[in-house]
Amino acid sequence: MKDVTAKNPHLEELGQFLKARRSELSPAALGLPPGDPGTRRVSGLRREEVAAQAAISHDYYSRIEQGRLAPAEPVLNALARILRLTPVQRTYVEGLAKQADRRRPPRRRPAPVRPQIQRLLNQLTMTPAFVVGKYLDFIAWNPLAAALLLDIDKMAPHERNYVRMLFADPRMKDFYDDWEGMARTGVALLRMQAVDNPNDPRLAELVGELSLGFPLFRQWWASRHVASQDFGSKTIHHPELGELTFDWDSFHWAGDPDQHITVWSPVPGSPSEEKLRILSSWIQQTATTQGETAKRPD
């Protein structure tokens, strides 16, 4: 057990996260009597109810939620069980607790994409592929991905962020059938990215911009939900190609833990695969035409 007086961003976030999860559980979830509704001044469980279930004092648990105390591992395990944390949520709180022991949060400068990785992306002429860096910034892509992702190659660098695009680019609401579901998940993914440094200036800048401009982002960010995704499927509505459906997989690059390579693949023989062939042909023809124009003498 480690009690701290100076502010620790990881312990503060851990306390706020546990408080948010406590507010979502009812007494009935723990088999407790509901009590008189008129006497409950908080939504969800009371601190003392959680503390009693974890066999710790009310003061001990209060200090955890206040960000003043790093819980011992057995206590953290008990809280994860009592608050019904999912595996992803548990990974998040364990990461915060682990990082809390660092004197300073890690500060890693964004690493550029290695030329070999960009070459690999370009060689995937029938597979949209891109690299996402810290806080879901698009940092590399191939022509197919750029064309499908609403021409990210033509955006300003600060605009090439997945979560920012979801909220700030009005085209995204037509891009996905379930925009709200995608946006909620995007916010939760961004929260998960913050585990090693909740006070990172780059994160603070992004969250500040989106919180000021978009009430839904501000509401969902405050709810402190987290998510982690490595594969799935999605359907998009491209303004020129119409509906396309892909399976997608994301791979961690061992050379930089903050970089993920994502590839989209259509089902063989599907209409989406045929549309990709058409798009790939357009891209190659455009590149050929531009190359020939560049070679012409003035």
C-alpha positions, 0 to 999 in steps of 0.5 A: 500500500502506498499513500501519496500526498502529491498529485499522481495522474495515474492514481487520480485517473484510477480513482475516477475510473473506479468511481465511474464504474461504481456509479453504474452498479446497483445494490441488487448487482451485489445482492444487497437490499435496495434500501429507501430510495429517498435516502440514496444520494448517489447513483449506483453503489455507495463507497461504504458498500464497495469497501464492505464487499472488498473487506477494507475500511471506508477510509481506505477505499475513499483514499483510492477514489481520491487518487491518494492511495495505490491499492495493493494487488489483492485489493485491486483484484477484489475491486475488479471482481466487485465492480464487475470489470471486464477484461479490458477494464481490468487491463486498464486499471492494472496499467494505471496502478503499474504506471503509478509507481513511475516517478515520471510518466514515459514521454515517447516522441512519435517515431516516423514510419520506417521506409520499409513499412511504407514500401510494404503498404504501397505493395498492397495494391488490392488491400487498403492498409494504414498505420495508426500511431499514438492516440489514433493518429493516421501516420502512413497509408497506401493509396487505396486506404487514402481513397477509402478514408475520405482522402486523408492524404489531402488533410492537414496533419492535425486533422488526420486523427480517427476520433477527431474525424468521427466528430469534426468531419460531417461526412463521417455520419454518412460514412458509417451506418452506426455512427454513434456506436463507432464514435462511442467506441472511438472515444473508449479506444482513445481513453485506453490509449491514455493509460501510460500518461493521462496528462500527455500534452498531445492527448490534452490538446486533442481532448480539449479541442473535442470537448469544447466543440462536441458535447457528445464527446465531452459526455462520453469521455467523462463516462470513462469507458475503455475498449481494445480492438484487434479485429472485426468487420465494418461496412462503410458508405463511400461517396463514390463507390457506395457500400463496401464491407470489410473484415479488418485486422490490426497488428502491433509492430514490434519496432514501436509499441505505439504503431499499429498496422491495420488492413481491410480485406473484402470477402473474395468474390463479393461486390466489395472486392469488385469495387476495390478492383475498380478503385485500384484501377482508377488509382493506377491509371491516375498515377500513370497519367501523372507520371507521363505528364511529369516526364513531358518536356516544357 
